[in-house]
């Protein structure tokens, strides 16, 4: 009975380690709920925005980019005569908290 329990525990640990090793690292993915100005961007711009955000390694560079992006989206909203989007979370803060940005 003890051998069976030990074997089951060893198998569980092996599966857990294997699944952890194969897991993809966290990567920010933009969508309409977390991307400032999503509705004001073309699909290509959304893709480029996600690629750009994923390329950063330094918090300050990311923050500068996001601040500029917000200004552009505010200008687009103004041109269209609509209220600017609500700012929810800064993706740079989230990536810094996860250790992706320095």
N, C-alpha and C positions, 0 to 999 in steps of 0.2 A: 504493500500500500504506500509506504514512504517512497519507494522507487517511482511509482506512478506519479505521485504529487511532485516529486523533484523533476521528473521528466516534463510534466505539464508546465511547471514554473519556468524551466529552461526554455521550452518551446515558446512560451509567451514572451519571455525576455528577448529571444532571438527575433521574433516577429516585430516586437516593439522597436528594437534597434534597427532592423532592416527598413521599417517604414519611416523612421526618423532620418535615416541616411538618404533615402530616396526622395524625401520631401523637398519641394522647391522652396528656395528662400522667399521671404515675403517680398512682394512687389506691389507698389501702389497701382491701382487700376482706376482710372477715372470713369465716372458715370454722371448722370444728370443730378444726382443727390450730392456729389462731393466735388464737382468741378464748377468753379465760379465762371459764369457766363456760358455754360454748356449750350443753352438754347440760342446763343448769339454766334456760335461757331459752326463752321461746316464740318462734316465728318472727317475730312482730311485734316483740318485744323485741330480737331479733338485728338486724332491719332498722333499728330506731331507734338501736341502739348504733352501727352502722356509719355512719349519717347523722350522729350526734353526733360521732364521731371525725373524720369528714371535715370538720366545720365548724370545727375549731380552727385558729387561726393562731399561737397562743402555746403554747410548750412547757409552761409551768407550769400553765396552765388545763387542758391535756390531761392532764397527770400527775395533777392533783387529781381529775379525773373518773375516770381509770382506777383510781386508788387506792380511790376510793369504790365503784366497780363491783366491784373485787376483794373488798372487805369484804361487799358485798351477796351475792355469789356464795358466799363462805365461810359466811355465815349460812344461805343456802338449803341448802347441802350439809349443814350441821350439823342443820338441821330435818329433812332427809330421812334422816339417819343414815348418810351416805356420806362418804368421804374428800373433802376439798376438791380441786379441780382443781390440776394442776401449773401453775406459772407458767413460761412459756417465754420470751417476749420482750414487752417493753412496746412497743405500737404507736407510742407517742409518741416513743420513742428512734429507731425506724426512720424515722418521718416527719421528725424533726429531722435525722437523718443524710442524708436525701435533700433537705434544704433546704426542706421544706414548712412546718416550724414554726420560729419564731424563739426 
